[in-house]
Amino acid sequence: MIETLVWIALALAAIGVYLSWTAGRLDRLHSRMDAARAALDAQLVRRASVVLEVATSGALDPASSLVLYEAAHAARQAEEDHREVAESELSQALRAVFADADQVEVLKAAPGGAQATEELAAAVRRVPMARRFLNDAVRAARALRRHRKVRWFRLAGHAPFPLAFEMDDEPPADLADRPT
């Protein structure tokens, strides 16, 4: 009888350790997701800031400057619910303005334009990477949260279900190919 109770206690302890390990893993995934979301937010703000600098520099024609300024301003002021759309519109505005390689050269030829071009190229290249890191973390957290043991024992606590950040982040071809 005592031997059976000892084996039951050991089995329950092993299950408890396993559930604790799984909860810790889920917590680490949520932390990784939060860090990736903060990094993406920083890259999106940086991209919008650089676009605003370029738009107000006077190096581009007025129509292009206005399109970029409005899209960047909308992206910076967007509420969280509409952020993906606003950032996608900024990507589309960048592609529309810099669709022609000559426009990149015009910007580069302006005073201080070479540095602005390099900053803009770096900013538009970093956004897709940051978004990919976030979406990979979201995918891993979702996969773990779908397991029965996580749902049955409520190991996720009250954390909201992770959502991916879906946006059009295709950079303009002539900016994406620039080495920094």
Residue pairs with C-beta under 8 A, 6 or more apart in sequence:
19 149
19 153
19 155
22 144
22 147
22 149
22 150
22 155
23 155
25 144
26 141
26 144
26 145
26 150
26 155
26 156
29 137
29 140
29 141
29 144
30 141
30 159
30 162
32 137
32 140
33 134
33 137
33 138
33 141
33 162
36 130
36 133
36 134
36 136
36 137
37 134
37 165
39 130
39 133
39 134
40 127
40 130
40 131
40 133
40 134
40 165
42 130
43 123
43 126
43 127
43 130
44 75
44 83
44 87
44 127
44 130
45 76
46 123
46 126
47 90
47 123
47 124
47 126
47 127
48 72
48 73
48 75
48 76
48 90
49 72
49 76
50 116
50 119
50 120
50 123
51 68
51 69
51 71
51 72
51 90
51 94
51 120
51 123
52 68
52 69
52 72
52 73
52 76
53 116
53 119
54 60
54 68
54 107
54 116
54 120
55 64
55 65
55 66
55 68
55 69
55 72
56 65
56 69
57 110
57 112
57 113
57 116
58 65
58 110
59 106
59 107
59 110
59 113
59 116
60 68
60 97
60 103
60 106
60 107
64 97
64 103
67 93
67 96
67 97
68 93
68 94
68 97
70 93
71 86
71 89
71 90
71 92
71 93
71 94
72 90
72 93
74 86
74 89
74 90
75 83
75 86
75 87
75 89
75 90
77 86
78 85
78 86
78 87
84 165
84 166
84 167
85 167
87 127
87 167
87 168
87 169
88 167
88 168
88 169
91 124
91 127
91 167
91 168
91 169
91 170
91 171
92 168
94 124
94 171
94 172
94 175
95 170
95 171
95 172
97 103
97 172
98 104
98 172
98 174
98 175
99 172
101 174
103 174
104 117
104 172
104 174
104 175
104 178
106 113
107 113
107 116
107 117
107 120
108 114
108 117
110 116
117 175
117 178
118 178
118 180
120 175
121 175
121 176
121 178
121 180
122 180
124 171
124 172
124 175
124 176
125 171
125 175
125 176
127 169
127 171
128 169
128 170
128 171
131 165
131 167
131 169
134 164
134 165
135 164
135 165
137 162
138 162
138 163
138 164
138 165
139 164
141 162
142 161
142 162
144 150
145 151
145 156
145 161
145 162
149 155
150 156
